[in-house]
Amino acid sequence: KDLREDITRAEFAAVAVKVYESLSGEKAVPIAENPFTDCNDPEVLKAYNIGAVNGTSATTYTPDALLNREQAATMLTRVYKAVTLDGWTLATDGDYTLSYTKPATFADDKQISGYAKDSVYFMASNGIINGVGNNNFAPRNTTSAQEATGYANATREAALLIAVRMVENL
């Protein structure tokens, strides 16, 4: 596949699983009971089982949707938590706090979804997912013009770079 193309949620779930396996030394296994009606991809089910991903609803994953930068930050922060925080699960996520020095607030901070803010700043503080220039993070597409140009979508190439940075830096 062309690495310059945008990456889907399902493709990035597979990347997240590989990062988890590399950092933890453990093999991820798919969840026994699939919660999603729109996806039976074993890599997505592994990512769900380790807590790296959540659905876009209680019963859907939307595997072919393009991944945006705040989703990438969130998935990889969850992988980090799963590997380093004893007893962490997606259900208990609110009970855990990561210790890091928060970088300067991004100019587009108000566009970063509430669920993703800590992950975005954690990834930025560790040099895993950086801003895009002019002190912007570009968390997600915010206008149809930006969407048409893939403004905040992660590419396959960027996903691989992010994964390598994570394994090397954390």
ChimeraX commands (.cxc) that place a marker at each C-alpha (Angstrom):
marker #1 position 0.00,0.00,0.00 radius 0.5
marker #1 position 1.06,3.58,-0.62 radius 0.5
marker #1 position 2.57,4.91,2.60 radius 0.5
marker #1 position 1.58,8.48,1.65 radius 0.5
marker #1 position -2.09,7.56,1.85 radius 0.5
marker #1 position -4.17,8.16,4.96 radius 0.5
marker #1 position -4.38,5.29,7.43 radius 0.5
marker #1 position -7.68,3.81,8.59 radius 0.5
marker #1 position -8.74,3.07,12.14 radius 0.5
marker #1 position -8.38,-0.67,11.49 radius 0.5
marker #1 position -4.90,-0.31,10.01 radius 0.5
marker #1 position -3.74,1.79,12.95 radius 0.5
marker #1 position -5.21,-0.69,15.42 radius 0.5
marker #1 position -2.81,-3.24,13.91 radius 0.5
marker #1 position 0.08,-0.79,14.41 radius 0.5
marker #1 position -0.98,-0.26,18.03 radius 0.5
marker #1 position -0.99,-4.03,18.60 radius 0.5
marker #1 position 2.55,-4.34,17.20 radius 0.5
marker #1 position 3.75,-1.52,19.46 radius 0.5
marker #1 position 2.10,-3.21,22.45 radius 0.5
marker #1 position 3.73,-6.54,21.63 radius 0.5
marker #1 position 7.12,-4.89,21.15 radius 0.5
marker #1 position 6.98,-2.93,24.41 radius 0.5
marker #1 position 5.41,-5.64,26.56 radius 0.5
marker #1 position 7.06,-8.73,25.13 radius 0.5
marker #1 position 3.62,-10.36,25.20 radius 0.5
marker #1 position 1.42,-11.59,22.37 radius 0.5
marker #1 position -1.93,-9.80,22.16 radius 0.5
marker #1 position -4.98,-12.01,21.68 radius 0.5
marker #1 position -8.39,-11.05,20.27 radius 0.5
marker #1 position -11.26,-10.52,22.69 radius 0.5
marker #1 position -13.43,-13.65,22.84 radius 0.5
marker #1 position -16.76,-11.90,22.37 radius 0.5
marker #1 position -16.73,-9.35,19.53 radius 0.5
marker #1 position -18.56,-6.16,20.63 radius 0.5
marker #1 position -18.63,-4.73,17.09 radius 0.5
marker #1 position -21.24,-5.41,14.43 radius 0.5
marker #1 position -19.19,-3.74,11.68 radius 0.5
marker #1 position -15.78,-5.31,12.21 radius 0.5
marker #1 position -14.32,-8.75,12.81 radius 0.5
marker #1 position -10.69,-7.90,12.04 radius 0.5
marker #1 position -8.51,-9.91,14.46 radius 0.5
marker #1 position -6.08,-6.99,14.88 radius 0.5
marker #1 position -8.90,-4.64,15.91 radius 0.5
marker #1 position -10.18,-7.25,18.35 radius 0.5
marker #1 position -6.66,-7.63,19.79 radius 0.5
marker #1 position -6.38,-3.84,20.13 radius 0.5
marker #1 position -9.75,-3.74,21.87 radius 0.5
marker #1 position -8.74,-6.55,24.22 radius 0.5
marker #1 position -5.58,-4.73,25.35 radius 0.5
marker #1 position -7.52,-1.47,25.78 radius 0.5
marker #1 position -5.89,0.42,22.92 radius 0.5
marker #1 position -9.12,1.12,21.06 radius 0.5
marker #1 position -12.72,1.82,21.76 radius 0.5
marker #1 position -15.65,1.82,19.39 radius 0.5
marker #1 position -17.24,4.80,17.73 radius 0.5
marker #1 position -20.39,3.58,19.49 radius 0.5
marker #1 position -21.21,0.69,21.81 radius 0.5
marker #1 position -21.54,-1.68,18.85 radius 0.5
marker #1 position -19.49,-0.14,16.02 radius 0.5
marker #1 position -15.79,0.40,15.38 radius 0.5
marker #1 position -15.97,2.08,11.94 radius 0.5
marker #1 position -12.82,0.31,10.74 radius 0.5
marker #1 position -12.56,2.06,7.36 radius 0.5
marker #1 position -12.83,5.59,8.76 radius 0.5
marker #1 position -9.63,7.59,8.41 radius 0.5
marker #1 position -7.64,7.97,11.59 radius 0.5
marker #1 position -7.04,11.49,12.83 radius 0.5
marker #1 position -4.08,12.69,14.89 radius 0.5
marker #1 position -5.89,12.88,18.23 radius 0.5
marker #1 position -7.13,9.30,17.78 radius 0.5
marker #1 position -3.57,8.14,17.07 radius 0.5
marker #1 position -2.33,9.90,20.21 radius 0.5
marker #1 position -5.10,8.35,22.28 radius 0.5
marker #1 position -4.57,4.80,21.02 radius 0.5
marker #1 position -0.83,4.90,21.59 radius 0.5
marker #1 position -1.15,6.48,25.03 radius 0.5
marker #1 position -3.49,3.63,25.95 radius 0.5
marker #1 position -0.88,1.14,24.73 radius 0.5
marker #1 position 1.71,2.85,26.92 radius 0.5
marker #1 position -0.63,2.69,29.91 radius 0.5
marker #1 position -1.44,-0.98,29.27 radius 0.5
marker #1 position 2.27,-1.81,29.27 radius 0.5
marker #1 position 3.47,0.39,32.15 radius 0.5
marker #1 position 0.61,0.88,34.62 radius 0.5
marker #1 position -0.14,-2.19,36.72 radius 0.5
marker #1 position -3.84,-3.02,36.65 radius 0.5
marker #1 position -4.72,-0.40,34.03 radius 0.5
marker #1 position -7.69,-1.12,31.78 radius 0.5
marker #1 position -9.76,1.12,29.58 radius 0.5
marker #1 position -12.55,0.85,32.16 radius 0.5
marker #1 position -10.25,2.07,34.97 radius 0.5
marker #1 position -8.44,4.70,32.90 radius 0.5
marker #1 position -9.82,7.59,34.96 radius 0.5
marker #1 position -8.10,6.19,38.05 radius 0.5
marker #1 position -4.63,6.61,36.52 radius 0.5
marker #1 position -2.58,9.72,35.82 radius 0.5
marker #1 position 0.54,9.89,33.69 radius 0.5
marker #1 position 3.43,11.94,35.00 radius 0.5
marker #1 position 4.94,14.21,32.35 radius 0.5
marker #1 position 5.92,17.81,31.79 radius 0.5
marker #1 position 3.15,19.36,29.72 radius 0.5
marker #1 position 4.44,21.31,26.73 radius 0.5
marker #1 position 3.10,24.74,25.84 radius 0.5
marker #1 position -0.61,24.72,25.07 radius 0.5
marker #1 position -1.27,24.28,21.36 radius 0.5
marker #1 position -2.91,27.22,19.59 radius 0.5
marker #1 position -5.69,24.88,18.44 radius 0.5
marker #1 position -6.15,23.36,21.92 radius 0.5
marker #1 position -9.88,24.12,21.87 radius 0.5
marker #1 position -10.23,21.82,18.84 radius 0.5
marker #1 position -8.71,18.85,20.70 radius 0.5
marker #1 position -11.48,16.60,22.01 radius 0.5
marker #1 position -11.71,16.37,25.79 radius 0.5
marker #1 position -11.09,12.62,25.79 radius 0.5
marker #1 position -7.86,13.12,23.80 radius 0.5
marker #1 position -6.22,16.13,25.50 radius 0.5
marker #1 position -4.04,14.26,27.99 radius 0.5
marker #1 position -2.96,11.80,25.30 radius 0.5
marker #1 position -2.12,14.57,22.81 radius 0.5
marker #1 position 0.03,16.42,25.34 radius 0.5
marker #1 position 1.64,13.20,26.63 radius 0.5
marker #1 position 2.64,12.20,23.11 radius 0.5
marker #1 position 3.87,15.72,22.30 radius 0.5
marker #1 position 5.87,15.97,25.53 radius 0.5
marker #1 position 7.69,12.76,24.64 radius 0.5
marker #1 position 8.34,13.71,21.01 radius 0.5
marker #1 position 6.16,10.88,19.71 radius 0.5
marker #1 position 3.50,12.93,17.89 radius 0.5
marker #1 position 4.55,16.52,17.39 radius 0.5
marker #1 position 2.66,19.60,16.31 radius 0.5
marker #1 position 2.28,20.53,12.65 radius 0.5
marker #1 position 3.74,24.04,12.81 radius 0.5
marker #1 position 2.62,27.44,14.07 radius 0.5
marker #1 position 2.09,25.80,17.47 radius 0.5
marker #1 position -0.84,23.78,16.12 radius 0.5
marker #1 position -1.50,20.10,16.71 radius 0.5
marker #1 position -4.20,19.61,14.04 radius 0.5
marker #1 position -6.19,17.09,16.09 radius 0.5
marker #1 position -8.90,16.39,13.53 radius 0.5
marker #1 position -10.52,17.78,10.44 radius 0.5
marker #1 position -12.46,20.86,11.42 radius 0.5
marker #1 position -13.78,22.19,8.11 radius 0.5
marker #1 position -14.77,20.56,4.84 radius 0.5
marker #1 position -11.81,22.26,3.14 radius 0.5
marker #1 position -9.43,20.73,5.66 radius 0.5
marker #1 position -11.12,17.38,5.28 radius 0.5
marker #1 position -10.70,17.54,1.50 radius 0.5
marker #1 position -6.95,17.99,1.91 radius 0.5
marker #1 position -6.54,15.39,4.67 radius 0.5
marker #1 position -5.51,18.21,7.05 radius 0.5
marker #1 position -5.48,16.20,10.25 radius 0.5
marker #1 position -5.53,12.62,9.04 radius 0.5
marker #1 position -2.56,10.43,9.85 radius 0.5
marker #1 position -0.79,8.79,6.91 radius 0.5
marker #1 position 0.54,5.25,6.86 radius 0.5
marker #1 position 4.07,6.68,6.77 radius 0.5
marker #1 position 3.39,8.90,9.79 radius 0.5
marker #1 position 1.91,5.91,11.65 radius 0.5
marker #1 position 5.09,3.91,11.15 radius 0.5
marker #1 position 7.25,6.84,12.25 radius 0.5
marker #1 position 5.09,7.35,15.34 radius 0.5
marker #1 position 5.35,3.65,16.22 radius 0.5
marker #1 position 9.14,3.67,15.89 radius 0.5
marker #1 position 9.42,6.83,18.01 radius 0.5
marker #1 position 7.27,5.27,20.68 radius 0.5
marker #1 position 9.32,2.08,20.89 radius 0.5
marker #1 position 12.58,4.06,20.93 radius 0.5
marker #1 position 11.54,6.90,23.28 radius 0.5
marker #1 position 9.34,5.28,25.93 radius 0.5
marker link #1:1,2 radius 0.2
marker link #1:2,3 radius 0.2
marker link #1:3,4 radius 0.2
marker link #1:4,5 radius 0.2
marker link #1:5,6 radius 0.2
marker link #1:6,7 radius 0.2
marker link #1:7,8 radius 0.2
marker link #1:8,9 radius 0.2
marker link #1:9,10 radius 0.2
marker link #1:10,11 radius 0.2
marker link #1:11,12 radius 0.2
marker link #1:12,13 radius 0.2
marker link #1:13,14 radius 0.2
marker link #1:14,15 radius 0.2
marker link #1:15,16 radius 0.2
marker link #1:16,17 radius 0.2
marker link #1:17,18 radius 0.2
marker link #1:18,19 radius 0.2
marker link #1:19,20 radius 0.2
marker link #1:20,21 radius 0.2
marker link #1:21,22 radius 0.2
marker link #1:22,23 radius 0.2
marker link #1:23,24 radius 0.2
marker link #1:24,25 radius 0.2
marker link #1:25,26 radius 0.2
marker link #1:26,27 radius 0.2
marker link #1:27,28 radius 0.2
marker link #1:28,29 radius 0.2
marker link #1:29,30 radius 0.2
marker link #1:30,31 radius 0.2
marker link #1:31,32 radius 0.2
marker link #1:32,33 radius 0.2
marker link #1:33,34 radius 0.2
marker link #1:34,35 radius 0.2
marker link #1:35,36 radius 0.2
marker link #1:36,37 radius 0.2
marker link #1:37,38 radius 0.2
marker link #1:38,39 radius 0.2
marker link #1:39,40 radius 0.2
marker link #1:40,41 radius 0.2
marker link #1:41,42 radius 0.2
marker link #1:42,43 radius 0.2
marker link #1:43,44 radius 0.2
marker link #1:44,45 radius 0.2
marker link #1:45,46 radius 0.2
marker link #1:46,47 radius 0.2
marker link #1:47,48 radius 0.2
marker link #1:48,49 radius 0.2
marker link #1:49,50 radius 0.2
marker link #1:50,51 radius 0.2
marker link #1:51,52 radius 0.2
marker link #1:52,53 radius 0.2
marker link #1:53,54 radius 0.2
marker link #1:54,55 radius 0.2
marker link #1:55,56 radius 0.2
marker link #1:56,57 radius 0.2
marker link #1:57,58 radius 0.2
marker link #1:58,59 radius 0.2
marker link #1:59,60 radius 0.2
marker link #1:60,61 radius 0.2
marker link #1:61,62 radius 0.2
marker link #1:62,63 radius 0.2
marker link #1:63,64 radius 0.2
marker link #1:64,65 radius 0.2
marker link #1:65,66 radius 0.2
marker link #1:66,67 radius 0.2
marker link #1:67,68 radius 0.2
marker link #1:68,69 radius 0.2
marker link #1:69,70 radius 0.2
marker link #1:70,71 radius 0.2
marker link #1:71,72 radius 0.2
marker link #1:72,73 radius 0.2
marker link #1:73,74 radius 0.2
marker link #1:74,75 radius 0.2
marker link #1:75,76 radius 0.2
marker link #1:76,77 radius 0.2
marker link #1:77,78 radius 0.2
marker link #1:78,79 radius 0.2
marker link #1:79,80 radius 0.2
marker link #1:80,81 radius 0.2
marker link #1:81,82 radius 0.2
marker link #1:82,83 radius 0.2
marker link #1:83,84 radius 0.2
marker link #1:84,85 radius 0.2
marker link #1:85,86 radius 0.2
marker link #1:86,87 radius 0.2
marker link #1:87,88 radius 0.2
marker link #1:88,89 radius 0.2
marker link #1:89,90 radius 0.2
marker link #1:90,91 radius 0.2
marker link #1:91,92 radius 0.2
marker link #1:92,93 radius 0.2
marker link #1:93,94 radius 0.2
marker link #1:94,95 radius 0.2
marker link #1:95,96 radius 0.2
marker link #1:96,97 radius 0.2
marker link #1:97,98 radius 0.2
marker link #1:98,99 radius 0.2
marker link #1:99,100 radius 0.2
marker link #1:100,101 radius 0.2
marker link #1:101,102 radius 0.2
marker link #1:102,103 radius 0.2
marker link #1:103,104 radius 0.2
marker link #1:104,105 radius 0.2
marker link #1:105,106 radius 0.2
marker link #1:106,107 radius 0.2
marker link #1:107,108 radius 0.2
marker link #1:108,109 radius 0.2
marker link #1:109,110 radius 0.2
marker link #1:110,111 radius 0.2
marker link #1:111,112 radius 0.2
marker link #1:112,113 radius 0.2
marker link #1:113,114 radius 0.2
marker link #1:114,115 radius 0.2
marker link #1:115,116 radius 0.2
marker link #1:116,117 radius 0.2
marker link #1:117,118 radius 0.2
marker link #1:118,119 radius 0.2
marker link #1:119,120 radius 0.2
marker link #1:120,121 radius 0.2
marker link #1:121,122 radius 0.2
marker link #1:122,123 radius 0.2
marker link #1:123,124 radius 0.2
marker link #1:124,125 radius 0.2
marker link #1:125,126 radius 0.2
marker link #1:126,127 radius 0.2
marker link #1:127,128 radius 0.2
marker link #1:128,129 radius 0.2
marker link #1:129,130 radius 0.2
marker link #1:130,131 radius 0.2
marker link #1:131,132 radius 0.2
marker link #1:132,133 radius 0.2
marker link #1:133,134 radius 0.2
marker link #1:134,135 radius 0.2
marker link #1:135,136 radius 0.2
marker link #1:136,137 radius 0.2
marker link #1:137,138 radius 0.2
marker link #1:138,139 radius 0.2
marker link #1:139,140 radius 0.2
marker link #1:140,141 radius 0.2
marker link #1:141,142 radius 0.2
marker link #1:142,143 radius 0.2
marker link #1:143,144 radius 0.2
marker link #1:144,145 radius 0.2
marker link #1:145,146 radius 0.2
marker link #1:146,147 radius 0.2
marker link #1:147,148 radius 0.2
marker link #1:148,149 radius 0.2
marker link #1:149,150 radius 0.2
marker link #1:150,151 radius 0.2
marker link #1:151,152 radius 0.2
marker link #1:152,153 radius 0.2
marker link #1:153,154 radius 0.2
marker link #1:154,155 radius 0.2
marker link #1:155,156 radius 0.2
marker link #1:156,157 radius 0.2
marker link #1:157,158 radius 0.2
marker link #1:158,159 radius 0.2
marker link #1:159,160 radius 0.2
marker link #1:160,161 radius 0.2
marker link #1:161,162 radius 0.2
marker link #1:162,163 radius 0.2
marker link #1:163,164 radius 0.2
marker link #1:164,165 radius 0.2
marker link #1:165,166 radius 0.2
marker link #1:166,167 radius 0.2
marker link #1:167,168 radius 0.2
marker link #1:168,169 radius 0.2
marker link #1:169,170 radius 0.2
view
